Amino acid sequence: MCKMKKSFVSIGLFCAFVFLYNSCVTNTHLDGSSKTAPEWVINVNTVYPNSDWLAAVGYANDRVSAENQAVAQLGKSIKQRVEAETIARQTLESAGAERVNLQKQTQLISAYSASITTQSVLDEIAGIRIKEVWTASDRTVYAVAAVNRDEAGRYYAEKIAQYESAINSEILYAINHEATFDAVNSMIHAATLAQETEPFIDILSVVHPSLYKKIDLSYQSAQAVEVLAQREVQKIVVGVYVAGDVSGRIAQAFANQIAQAGFKSKLLSDFSESTIAEQNIPYCVKTQVSFHEVDMSANAKYEFVRFVVESELFNVNTGQVVLPYTINGREAHNTVSEARQRGVRSIEEKIASEYNNLFLDLLKAK
Protein backbone atom coordinates (compact mmCIF):
# COMPACT_ATOMS: atom_id res chain seq x y z
CA MET A 1 0.00 0.00 0.00
CA CYS A 2 2.86 2.34 0.92
CA LYS A 3 4.57 1.50 -2.39
CA MET A 4 1.42 2.44 -4.30
CA LYS A 5 1.24 5.78 -2.47
CA LYS A 6 4.90 6.45 -3.28
CA SER A 7 4.20 5.61 -6.95
CA PHE A 8 1.27 8.05 -7.12
CA VAL A 9 3.38 10.75 -5.48
CA SER A 10 6.21 10.12 -7.95
CA ILE A 11 3.85 10.24 -10.90
CA GLY A 12 2.29 13.43 -9.54
CA LEU A 13 5.66 15.08 -9.12
CA PHE A 14 6.70 14.01 -12.61
CA CYS A 15 3.50 15.45 -14.14
CA ALA A 16 3.95 18.68 -12.25
CA PHE A 17 7.52 18.90 -13.52
CA VAL A 18 6.43 18.29 -17.11
CA PHE A 19 3.68 20.92 -16.77
CA LEU A 20 6.06 23.51 -15.38
CA TYR A 21 8.66 22.73 -18.06
CA ASN A 22 6.13 23.08 -20.87
CA SER A 23 4.86 26.30 -19.35
CA CYS A 24 8.36 27.73 -19.32
CA VAL A 25 8.94 26.75 -22.93
CA THR A 26 5.61 28.24 -24.03
CA ASN A 27 6.20 31.51 -22.24
CA THR A 28 9.73 32.08 -23.51
CA HIS A 29 9.67 30.87 -27.14
CA LEU A 30 7.88 32.75 -29.90
CA ASP A 31 9.68 31.07 -32.80
CA GLY A 32 6.76 29.06 -34.12
CA SER A 33 6.69 26.34 -31.49
CA SER A 34 4.57 28.52 -29.19
CA LYS A 35 0.93 27.49 -28.87
CA THR A 36 -0.19 30.71 -27.21
CA ALA A 37 1.41 33.45 -29.36
CA PRO A 38 -0.84 34.64 -32.21
CA GLU A 39 0.28 33.66 -35.67
CA TRP A 40 0.84 37.29 -36.68
CA VAL A 41 3.53 37.63 -33.98
CA ILE A 42 5.47 34.77 -35.55
CA ASN A 43 4.82 35.64 -39.21
CA VAL A 44 2.65 38.66 -39.88
CA ASN A 45 2.11 37.84 -43.55
CA THR A 46 0.26 34.62 -42.76
CA VAL A 47 -2.55 36.62 -41.15
CA TYR A 48 -2.16 39.80 -43.19
CA PRO A 49 -1.14 38.57 -46.65
CA ASN A 50 0.92 40.99 -48.72
CA SER A 51 -1.60 40.83 -51.55
CA ASP A 52 -4.17 42.62 -49.39
CA TRP A 53 -2.16 44.32 -46.65
CA LEU A 54 0.97 46.17 -45.75
CA ALA A 55 1.75 45.20 -42.16
CA ALA A 56 4.46 45.37 -39.50
CA VAL A 57 4.84 44.19 -35.88
CA GLY A 58 6.24 46.21 -33.01
CA TYR A 59 6.88 45.28 -29.40
CA ALA A 60 7.72 47.07 -26.16
CA ASN A 61 7.14 46.98 -22.41
CA ASP A 62 3.82 48.80 -22.67
CA ARG A 63 0.96 48.95 -25.13
CA VAL A 64 1.36 52.56 -26.27
CA SER A 65 5.05 52.07 -27.04
CA ALA A 66 4.37 48.79 -28.84
CA GLU A 67 1.69 50.40 -31.01
CA ASN A 68 3.92 53.37 -31.78
CA GLN A 69 6.75 51.07 -32.77
CA ALA A 70 4.49 49.03 -35.03
CA VAL A 71 3.28 52.20 -36.80
CA ALA A 72 6.86 53.47 -37.07
CA GLN A 73 8.08 50.18 -38.54
CA LEU A 74 5.28 50.12 -41.10
CA GLY A 75 5.78 53.78 -41.95
CA LYS A 76 9.52 53.26 -42.41
CA SER A 77 8.93 50.31 -44.71
CA ILE A 78 6.46 52.25 -46.85
CA LYS A 79 8.70 55.34 -46.95
CA GLN A 80 11.66 53.34 -48.17
CA ARG A 81 9.62 51.86 -50.99
CA VAL A 82 8.07 55.22 -51.88
CA GLU A 83 11.49 56.90 -51.92
CA ALA A 84 12.71 54.23 -54.32
CA GLU A 85 9.73 54.98 -56.59
CA THR A 86 10.42 58.71 -56.32
CA ILE A 87 14.05 58.29 -57.37
CA ALA A 88 12.99 56.17 -60.33
CA ARG A 89 10.41 58.78 -61.40
CA GLN A 90 12.82 61.68 -61.04
CA THR A 91 15.40 59.82 -63.10
CA LEU A 92 12.87 59.47 -65.93
CA GLU A 93 11.86 63.13 -65.62
CA SER A 94 15.49 64.24 -65.81
CA ALA A 95 15.87 62.33 -69.04
CA GLY A 96 12.67 63.97 -70.31
CA ALA A 97 13.96 67.41 -69.36
CA GLU A 98 16.94 66.93 -71.63
CA ARG A 99 14.66 65.98 -74.50
CA VAL A 100 12.42 69.07 -74.17
CA ASN A 101 15.32 71.40 -73.30
CA LEU A 102 13.63 72.48 -70.08
CA GLN A 103 14.77 75.92 -69.03
CA LYS A 104 16.02 76.71 -65.56
CA GLN A 105 13.22 77.55 -63.14
CA THR A 106 12.47 81.22 -62.76
CA GLN A 107 12.82 82.76 -59.32
CA LEU A 108 9.03 82.96 -59.18
CA ILE A 109 8.56 79.22 -59.72
CA SER A 110 11.41 78.45 -57.33
CA ALA A 111 9.78 80.58 -54.65
CA TYR A 112 6.70 78.39 -54.86
CA SER A 113 8.39 75.01 -55.19
CA ALA A 114 10.84 75.64 -52.33
CA SER A 115 8.07 75.03 -49.82
CA ILE A 116 6.95 71.74 -51.35
CA THR A 117 8.09 68.66 -49.40
CA THR A 118 7.04 65.05 -49.46
CA GLN A 119 8.03 64.45 -45.86
CA SER A 120 4.78 65.68 -44.29
CA VAL A 121 2.82 63.45 -46.67
CA LEU A 122 4.95 60.41 -45.89
CA ASP A 123 4.69 61.05 -42.16
CA GLU A 124 0.94 60.57 -42.34
CA ILE A 125 0.28 57.53 -44.52
CA ALA A 126 -3.48 57.21 -44.80
CA GLY A 127 -5.14 54.08 -43.46
CA ILE A 128 -2.51 52.87 -40.95
CA ARG A 129 -4.32 51.20 -38.05
CA ILE A 130 -3.45 49.00 -35.08
CA LYS A 131 -5.24 45.76 -35.83
CA GLU A 132 -4.30 43.51 -32.89
CA VAL A 133 -2.39 43.58 -29.61
CA TRP A 134 -1.08 40.66 -27.54
CA THR A 135 0.74 40.54 -24.21
CA ALA A 136 3.19 37.67 -23.54
CA SER A 137 3.61 36.13 -20.09
CA ASP A 138 6.81 38.14 -19.59
CA ARG A 139 4.63 41.28 -20.05
CA THR A 140 6.13 42.15 -23.42
CA VAL A 141 3.39 43.75 -25.51
CA TYR A 142 3.16 43.02 -29.23
CA ALA A 143 1.12 45.08 -31.73
CA VAL A 144 0.47 44.81 -35.44
CA ALA A 145 -0.07 47.90 -37.60
CA ALA A 146 -1.55 47.40 -41.05
CA VAL A 147 -2.81 49.23 -44.11
CA ASN A 148 -5.52 47.73 -46.27
CA ARG A 149 -4.34 48.10 -49.85
CA ASP A 150 -7.81 48.58 -51.34
CA GLU A 151 -8.86 51.17 -48.78
CA ALA A 152 -5.63 53.17 -49.02
CA GLY A 153 -5.56 52.81 -52.80
CA ARG A 154 -9.03 54.32 -53.18
CA TYR A 155 -8.11 57.17 -50.85
CA TYR A 156 -5.00 58.15 -52.79
CA ALA A 157 -6.65 57.67 -56.18
CA GLU A 158 -9.44 60.06 -55.13
CA LYS A 159 -6.88 62.51 -53.77
CA ILE A 160 -5.01 62.51 -57.08
CA ALA A 161 -8.27 63.03 -59.00
CA GLN A 162 -9.17 66.04 -56.81
CA TYR A 163 -5.78 67.63 -57.40
CA GLU A 164 -5.98 66.94 -61.13
CA SER A 165 -9.33 68.74 -61.32
CA ALA A 166 -7.91 71.80 -59.51
CA ILE A 167 -4.82 71.83 -61.73
CA ASN A 168 -6.90 71.67 -64.92
CA SER A 169 -9.07 74.52 -63.63
CA GLU A 170 -6.01 76.72 -63.13
CA ILE A 171 -4.63 75.86 -66.57
CA LEU A 172 -7.98 76.72 -68.19
CA TYR A 173 -8.07 80.06 -66.35
CA ALA A 174 -4.59 80.87 -67.63
CA ILE A 175 -5.63 80.06 -71.19
CA ASN A 176 -8.60 82.43 -70.91
CA HIS A 177 -6.45 85.24 -69.40
CA GLU A 178 -3.33 84.86 -71.50
CA ALA A 179 -0.35 87.21 -71.04
CA THR A 180 -1.50 88.61 -67.68
CA PHE A 181 -0.13 88.38 -64.17
CA ASP A 182 -3.34 86.54 -63.23
CA ALA A 183 -2.55 83.87 -65.82
CA VAL A 184 1.00 83.55 -64.49
CA ASN A 185 -0.32 83.27 -60.97
CA SER A 186 -2.73 80.50 -61.96
CA MET A 187 -0.04 78.57 -63.77
CA ILE A 188 2.35 78.84 -60.83
CA HIS A 189 -0.42 77.61 -58.56
CA ALA A 190 -1.07 74.75 -60.97
CA ALA A 191 2.63 73.86 -60.92
CA THR A 192 2.60 73.88 -57.13
CA LEU A 193 -0.44 71.61 -56.97
CA ALA A 194 1.16 69.26 -59.49
CA GLN A 195 4.27 69.01 -57.31
CA GLU A 196 2.11 68.34 -54.25
CA THR A 197 0.41 65.51 -56.16
CA GLU A 198 3.63 63.64 -56.89
CA PRO A 199 3.98 62.09 -53.38
CA PHE A 200 0.40 60.79 -53.56
CA ILE A 201 1.17 59.15 -56.89
CA ASP A 202 4.34 57.55 -55.52
CA ILE A 203 2.48 56.25 -52.45
CA LEU A 204 -0.26 54.82 -54.64
CA SER A 205 2.36 52.97 -56.68
CA VAL A 206 3.41 51.20 -53.47
CA VAL A 207 0.09 50.57 -51.73
CA HIS A 208 -1.94 49.64 -54.82
CA PRO A 209 0.10 49.06 -58.00
CA SER A 210 -2.94 48.10 -60.11
CA LEU A 211 -4.73 51.39 -59.38
CA TYR A 212 -1.49 53.24 -59.98
CA LYS A 213 -1.24 51.79 -63.47
CA LYS A 214 -4.67 53.28 -64.27
CA ILE A 215 -3.55 56.83 -63.46
CA ASP A 216 -3.51 58.89 -66.68
CA LEU A 217 -3.00 62.54 -65.81
CA SER A 218 -4.41 64.98 -68.35
CA TYR A 219 -1.63 67.45 -67.49
CA GLN A 220 0.96 64.64 -67.91
CA SER A 221 3.33 65.53 -65.05
CA ALA A 222 4.45 68.22 -62.63
CA GLN A 223 7.37 68.92 -64.90
CA ALA A 224 5.04 69.52 -67.86
CA VAL A 225 3.01 72.03 -65.84
CA GLU A 226 6.21 73.85 -64.85
CA VAL A 227 7.08 74.17 -68.52
CA LEU A 228 3.64 75.69 -69.19
CA ALA A 229 4.13 78.08 -66.27
CA GLN A 230 7.51 79.18 -67.62
CA ARG A 231 6.01 79.77 -71.06
CA GLU A 232 3.27 81.89 -69.52
CA VAL A 233 5.88 83.99 -67.75
CA GLN A 234 7.77 84.46 -71.00
CA LYS A 235 4.65 85.83 -72.73
CA ILE A 236 4.76 88.99 -70.62
CA VAL A 237 7.04 91.92 -71.41
CA VAL A 238 7.15 94.69 -68.82
CA GLY A 239 7.96 98.16 -70.09
CA VAL A 240 10.23 100.34 -67.95
CA TYR A 241 10.18 104.13 -68.21
CA VAL A 242 12.00 106.40 -65.76
CA ALA A 243 11.80 110.17 -66.11
CA GLY A 244 14.67 112.12 -64.59
CA ASP A 245 17.10 109.21 -64.93
CA VAL A 246 19.90 110.89 -66.89
CA SER A 247 22.30 107.93 -66.84
CA GLY A 248 19.65 105.23 -67.29
CA ARG A 249 20.97 103.36 -64.26
CA ILE A 250 17.73 103.52 -62.30
CA ALA A 251 15.70 102.16 -65.21
CA GLN A 252 18.21 99.34 -65.56
CA ALA A 253 17.90 98.59 -61.84
CA PHE A 254 14.13 98.07 -62.25
CA ALA A 255 14.68 95.96 -65.39
CA ASN A 256 17.19 93.74 -63.58
CA GLN A 257 14.75 92.95 -60.79
CA ILE A 258 11.98 92.11 -63.25
CA ALA A 259 14.38 89.84 -65.14
CA GLN A 260 15.32 88.02 -61.92
CA ALA A 261 11.70 87.01 -61.52
CA GLY A 262 11.84 85.49 -65.01
CA PHE A 263 10.01 88.18 -66.99
CA LYS A 264 11.24 90.07 -70.02
CA SER A 265 11.56 93.84 -69.82
CA LYS A 266 11.90 96.65 -72.35
CA LEU A 267 13.43 100.03 -71.60
CA LEU A 268 11.31 102.88 -73.01
CA SER A 269 12.77 106.20 -74.14
CA ASP A 270 9.44 108.00 -73.82
CA PHE A 271 5.99 107.36 -72.45
CA SER A 272 3.68 108.42 -75.24
CA GLU A 273 0.56 106.41 -76.07
CA SER A 274 1.94 105.61 -79.52
CA THR A 275 5.15 104.18 -78.04
CA ILE A 276 3.24 102.00 -75.57
CA ALA A 277 0.93 100.77 -78.34
CA GLU A 278 3.83 99.99 -80.70
CA GLN A 279 5.69 97.98 -78.09
CA ASN A 280 2.65 95.79 -77.35
CA ILE A 281 3.47 95.56 -73.65
CA PRO A 282 0.71 94.52 -71.21
CA TYR A 283 2.42 96.06 -68.11
CA CYS A 284 4.64 99.02 -67.54
CA VAL A 285 6.72 100.51 -64.72
CA LYS A 286 6.34 104.30 -64.91
CA THR A 287 8.72 106.17 -62.62
CA GLN A 288 9.61 109.76 -61.81
CA VAL A 289 12.99 110.52 -60.20
CA SER A 290 13.78 113.96 -58.80
CA PHE A 291 16.82 115.44 -57.03
CA HIS A 292 16.74 118.62 -54.97
CA GLU A 293 19.56 120.52 -53.33
CA VAL A 294 19.08 120.89 -49.59
CA ASP A 295 20.27 123.99 -47.79
CA MET A 296 22.31 122.81 -44.81
CA SER A 297 24.04 126.12 -43.98
CA ALA A 298 24.94 124.81 -40.53
CA ASN A 299 27.22 122.32 -42.25
CA ALA A 300 29.16 124.23 -44.89
CA LYS A 301 31.63 121.38 -45.41
CA TYR A 302 29.22 119.23 -47.51
CA GLU A 303 26.61 119.69 -50.21
CA PHE A 304 23.32 117.83 -49.57
CA VAL A 305 20.89 116.42 -52.11
CA ARG A 306 17.46 114.97 -51.43
CA PHE A 307 16.05 112.38 -53.84
CA VAL A 308 12.53 111.07 -54.41
CA VAL A 309 11.47 108.08 -56.53
CA GLU A 310 7.76 107.60 -57.28
CA SER A 311 6.98 104.48 -59.27
CA GLU A 312 3.87 102.63 -60.41
CA LEU A 313 3.63 99.23 -62.08
CA PHE A 314 0.30 99.25 -63.89
CA ASN A 315 -1.80 97.25 -66.32
CA VAL A 316 -1.59 99.01 -69.69
CA ASN A 317 -4.98 97.74 -70.85
CA THR A 318 -6.96 98.66 -67.74
CA GLY A 319 -4.85 101.43 -66.24
CA GLN A 320 -4.96 99.67 -62.84
CA VAL A 321 -1.93 100.26 -60.64
CA VAL A 322 -0.85 96.86 -59.29
CA LEU A 323 2.35 97.86 -57.48
CA PRO A 324 3.08 101.37 -56.21
CA TYR A 325 6.62 101.97 -54.98
CA THR A 326 8.33 104.97 -53.39
CA ILE A 327 11.90 105.77 -52.32
CA ASN A 328 13.16 108.92 -50.66
CA GLY A 329 16.40 109.81 -48.95
CA ARG A 330 19.32 112.19 -48.68
CA GLU A 331 23.01 112.06 -49.59
CA ALA A 332 25.94 114.42 -49.02
CA HIS A 333 29.35 115.03 -50.58
CA ASN A 334 31.83 117.78 -51.31
CA THR A 335 29.95 118.73 -54.49
CA VAL A 336 26.32 118.61 -55.58
CA SER A 337 27.26 116.41 -58.53
CA GLU A 338 28.90 113.80 -56.31
CA ALA A 339 26.00 113.94 -53.87
CA ARG A 340 23.64 113.19 -56.79
CA GLN A 341 25.80 110.23 -57.82
CA ARG A 342 25.65 108.89 -54.28
CA GLY A 343 21.89 109.32 -54.45
CA VAL A 344 21.71 107.27 -57.65
CA ARG A 345 23.74 104.48 -56.02
CA SER A 346 21.44 104.52 -52.98
CA ILE A 347 18.40 104.22 -55.25
CA GLU A 348 19.98 101.31 -57.14
CA GLU A 349 20.76 99.49 -53.90
CA LYS A 350 17.28 100.12 -52.54
CA ILE A 351 15.62 98.75 -55.67
CA ALA A 352 17.93 95.73 -55.66
CA SER A 353 17.10 94.90 -52.04
CA GLU A 354 13.35 95.54 -52.10
CA TYR A 355 11.68 95.59 -55.49
CA ASN A 356 12.15 91.97 -56.48
CA ASN A 357 10.52 90.68 -53.28
CA LEU A 358 7.60 93.11 -53.64
CA PHE A 359 7.18 92.01 -57.26
CA LEU A 360 7.16 88.32 -56.29
CA ASP A 361 4.70 88.93 -53.44
CA LEU A 362 2.36 90.66 -55.89
CA LEU A 363 2.42 87.66 -58.21
CA LYS A 364 2.05 85.10 -55.43
CA ALA A 365 -1.06 86.78 -54.01
CA LYS A 366 -4.21 84.93 -55.07
C-alpha positions in Angstrom: 0.0 0.0 0.0 2.9 2.3 0.9 4.6 1.5 -2.4 1.4 2.4 -4.3 1.2 5.8 -2.5 4.9 6.5 -3.3 4.2 5.6 -7.0 1.3 8.1 -7.1 3.4 10.8 -5.5 6.2 10.1 -7.9 3.9 10.2 -10.9 2.3 13.4 -9.5 5.7 15.1 -9.1 6.7 14.0 -12.6 3.5 15.5 -14.1 4.0 18.7 -12.3 7.5 18.9 -13.5 6.4 18.3 -17.1 3.7 20.9 -16.8 6.1 23.5 -15.4 8.7 22.7 -18.1 6.1 23.1 -20.9 4.9 26.3 -19.4 8.4 27.7 -19.3 8.9 26.8 -22.9 5.6 28.2 -24.0 6.2 31.5 -22.2 9.7 32.1 -23.5 9.7 30.9 -27.1 7.9 32.7 -29.9 9.7 31.1 -32.8 6.8 29.1 -34.1 6.7 26.3 -31.5 4.6 28.5 -29.2 0.9 27.5 -28.9 -0.2 30.7 -27.2 1.4 33.4 -29.4 -0.8 34.6 -32.2 0.3 33.7 -35.7 0.8 37.3 -36.7 3.5 37.6 -34.0 5.5 34.8 -35.5 4.8 35.6 -39.2 2.6 38.7 -39.9 2.1 37.8 -43.6 0.3 34.6 -42.8 -2.5 36.6 -41.1 -2.2 39.8 -43.2 -1.1 38.6 -46.6 0.9 41.0 -48.7 -1.6 40.8 -51.5 -4.2 42.6 -49.4 -2.2 44.3 -46.7 1.0 46.2 -45.8 1.8 45.2 -42.2 4.5 45.4 -39.5 4.8 44.2 -35.9 6.2 46.2 -33.0 6.9 45.3 -29.4 7.7 47.1 -26.2 7.1 47.0 -22.4 3.8 48.8 -22.7 1.0 48.9 -25.1 1.4 52.6 -26.3 5.1 52.1 -27.0 4.4 48.8 -28.8 1.7 50.4 -31.0 3.9 53.4 -31.8 6.8 51.1 -32.8 4.5 49.0 -35.0 3.3 52.2 -36.8 6.9 53.5 -37.1 8.1 50.2 -38.5 5.3 50.1 -41.1 5.8 53.8 -42.0 9.5 53.3 -42.4 8.9 50.3 -44.7 6.5 52.2 -46.9 8.7 55.3 -46.9 11.7 53.3 -48.2 9.6 51.9 -51.0 8.1 55.2 -51.9 11.5 56.9 -51.9 12.7 54.2 -54.3 9.7 55.0 -56.6 10.4 58.7 -56.3 14.0 58.3 -57.4 13.0 56.2 -60.3 10.4 58.8 -61.4 12.8 61.7 -61.0 15.4 59.8 -63.1 12.9 59.5 -65.9 11.9 63.1 -65.6 15.5 64.2 -65.8 15.9 62.3 -69.0 12.7 64.0 -70.3 14.0 67.4 -69.4 16.9 66.9 -71.6 14.7 66.0 -74.5 12.4 69.1 -74.2 15.3 71.4 -73.3 13.6 72.5 -70.1 14.8 75.9 -69.0 16.0 76.7 -65.6 13.2 77.5 -63.1 12.5 81.2 -62.8 12.8 82.8 -59.3 9.0 83.0 -59.2 8.6 79.2 -59.7 11.4 78.4 -57.3 9.8 80.6 -54.6 6.7 78.4 -54.9 8.4 75.0 -55.2 10.8 75.6 -52.3 8.1 75.0 -49.8 7.0 71.7 -51.3 8.1 68.7 -49.4 7.0 65.0 -49.5 8.0 64.5 -45.9 4.8 65.7 -44.3 2.8 63.5 -46.7 4.9 60.4 -45.9 4.7 61.1 -42.2 0.9 60.6 -42.3 0.3 57.5 -44.5 -3.5 57.2 -44.8 -5.1 54.1 -43.5 -2.5 52.9 -40.9 -4.3 51.2 -38.0 -3.4 49.0 -35.1 -5.2 45.8 -35.8 -4.3 43.5 -32.9 -2.4 43.6 -29.6 -1.1 40.7 -27.5 0.7 40.5 -24.2 3.2 37.7 -23.5 3.6 36.1 -20.1 6.8 38.1 -19.6 4.6 41.3 -20.0 6.1 42.2 -23.4 3.4 43.7 -25.5 3.2 43.0 -29.2 1.1 45.1 -31.7 0.5 44.8 -35.4 -0.1 47.9 -37.6 -1.6 47.4 -41.0 -2.8 49.2 -44.1 -5.5 47.7 -46.3 -4.3 48.1 -49.9 -7.8 48.6 -51.3 -8.9 51.2 -48.8 -5.6 53.2 -49.0 -5.6 52.8 -52.8 -9.0 54.3 -53.2 -8.1 57.2 -50.8 -5.0 58.2 -52.8 -6.6 57.7 -56.2 -9.4 60.1 -55.1 -6.9 62.5 -53.8 -5.0 62.5 -57.1 -8.3 63.0 -59.0 -9.2 66.0 -56.8 -5.8 67.6 -57.4 -6.0 66.9 -61.1 -9.3 68.7 -61.3 -7.9 71.8 -59.5 -4.8 71.8 -61.7 -6.9 71.7 -64.9 -9.1 74.5 -63.6 -6.0 76.7 -63.1 -4.6 75.9 -66.6 -8.0 76.7 -68.2 -8.1 80.1 -66.4 -4.6 80.9 -67.6 -5.6 80.1 -71.2 -8.6 82.4 -70.9 -6.5 85.2 -69.4 -3.3 84.9 -71.5 -0.4 87.2 -71.0 -1.5 88.6 -67.7 -0.1 88.4 -64.2 -3.3 86.5 -63.2 -2.6 83.9 -65.8 1.0 83.5 -64.5 -0.3 83.3 -61.0 -2.7 80.5 -62.0 0.0 78.6 -63.8 2.4 78.8 -60.8 -0.4 77.6 -58.6 -1.1 74.7 -61.0 2.6 73.9 -60.9 2.6 73.9 -57.1 -0.4 71.6 -57.0 1.2 69.3 -59.5 4.3 69.0 -57.3 2.1 68.3 -54.3 0.4 65.5 -56.2 3.6 63.6 -56.9 4.0 62.1 -53.4 0.4 60.8 -53.6 1.2 59.1 -56.9 4.3 57.6 -55.5 2.5 56.3 -52.4 -0.3 54.8 -54.6 2.4 53.0 -56.7 3.4 51.2 -53.5 0.1 50.6 -51.7 -1.9 49.6 -54.8 0.1 49.1 -58.0 -2.9 48.1 -60.1 -4.7 51.4 -59.4 -1.5 53.2 -60.0 -1.2 51.8 -63.5 -4.7 53.3 -64.3 -3.5 56.8 -63.5 -3.5 58.9 -66.7 -3.0 62.5 -65.8 -4.4 65.0 -68.4 -1.6 67.4 -67.5 1.0 64.6 -67.9 3.3 65.5 -65.1 4.4 68.2 -62.6 7.4 68.9 -64.9 5.0 69.5 -67.9 3.0 72.0 -65.8 6.2 73.9 -64.8 7.1 74.2 -68.5 3.6 75.7 -69.2 4.1 78.1 -66.3 7.5 79.2 -67.6 6.0 79.8 -71.1 3.3 81.9 -69.5 5.9 84.0 -67.7 7.8 84.5 -71.0 4.6 85.8 -72.7 4.8 89.0 -70.6 7.0 91.9 -71.4 7.2 94.7 -68.8 8.0 98.2 -70.1 10.2 100.3 -67.9 10.2 104.1 -68.2 12.0 106.4 -65.8 11.8 110.2 -66.1 14.7 112.1 -64.6 17.1 109.2 -64.9 19.9 110.9 -66.9 22.3 107.9 -66.8 19.6 105.2 -67.3 21.0 103.4 -64.3 17.7 103.5 -62.3 15.7 102.2 -65.2 18.2 99.3 -65.6 17.9 98.6 -61.8 14.1 98.1 -62.3 14.7 96.0 -65.4 17.2 93.7 -63.6 14.7 92.9 -60.8 12.0 92.1 -63.3 14.4 89.8 -65.1 15.3 88.0 -61.9 11.7 87.0 -61.5 11.8 85.5 -65.0 10.0 88.2 -67.0 11.2 90.1 -70.0 11.6 93.8 -69.8 11.9 96.7 -72.4 13.4 100.0 -71.6 11.3 102.9 -73.0 12.8 106.2 -74.1 9.4 108.0 -73.8 6.0 107.4 -72.5 3.7 108.4 -75.2 0.6 106.4 -76.1 1.9 105.6 -79.5 5.1 104.2 -78.0 3.2 102.0 -75.6 0.9 100.8 -78.3 3.8 100.0 -80.7 5.7 98.0 -78.1 2.7 95.8 -77.4 3.5 95.6 -73.7 0.7 94.5 -71.2 2.4 96.1 -68.1 4.6 99.0 -67.5 6.7 100.5 -64.7 6.3 104.3 -64.9 8.7 106.2 -62.6 9.6 109.8 -61.8 13.0 110.5 -60.2 13.8 114.0 -58.8 16.8 115.4 -57.0 16.7 118.6 -55.0 19.6 120.5 -53.3 19.1 120.9 -49.6 20.3 124.0 -47.8 22.3 122.8 -44.8 24.0 126.1 -44.0 24.9 124.8 -40.5 27.2 122.3 -42.2 29.2 124.2 -44.9 31.6 121.4 -45.4 29.2 119.2 -47.5 26.6 119.7 -50.2 23.3 117.8 -49.6 20.9 116.4 -52.1 17.5 115.0 -51.4 16.1 112.4 -53.8 12.5 111.1 -54.4 11.5 108.1 -56.5 7.8 107.6 -57.3 7.0 104.5 -59.3 3.9 102.6 -60.4 3.6 99.2 -62.1 0.3 99.2 -63.9 -1.8 97.2 -66.3 -1.6 99.0 -69.7 -5.0 97.7 -70.9 -7.0 98.7 -67.7 -4.8 101.4 -66.2 -5.0 99.7 -62.8 -1.9 100.3 -60.6 -0.9 96.9 -59.3 2.3 97.9 -57.5 3.1 101.4 -56.2 6.6 102.0 -55.0 8.3 105.0 -53.4 11.9 105.8 -52.3 13.2 108.9 -50.7 16.4 109.8 -48.9 19.3 112.2 -48.7 23.0 112.1 -49.6 25.9 114.4 -49.0 29.3 115.0 -50.6 31.8 117.8 -51.3 29.9 118.7 -54.5 26.3 118.6 -55.6 27.3 116.4 -58.5 28.9 113.8 -56.3 26.0 113.9 -53.9 23.6 113.2 -56.8 25.8 110.2 -57.8 25.6 108.9 -54.3 21.9 109.3 -54.5 21.7 107.3 -57.6 23.7 104.5 -56.0 21.4 104.5 -53.0 18.4 104.2 -55.2 20.0 101.3 -57.1 20.8 99.5 -53.9 17.3 100.1 -52.5 15.6 98.8 -55.7 17.9 95.7 -55.7 17.1 94.9 -52.0 13.3 95.5 -52.1 11.7 95.6 -55.5 12.1 92.0 -56.5 10.5 90.7 -53.3 7.6 93.1 -53.6 7.2 92.0 -57.3 7.2 88.3 -56.3 4.7 88.9 -53.4 2.4 90.7 -55.9 2.4 87.7 -58.2 2.0 85.1 -55.4 -1.1 86.8 -54.0 -4.2 84.9 -55.1 
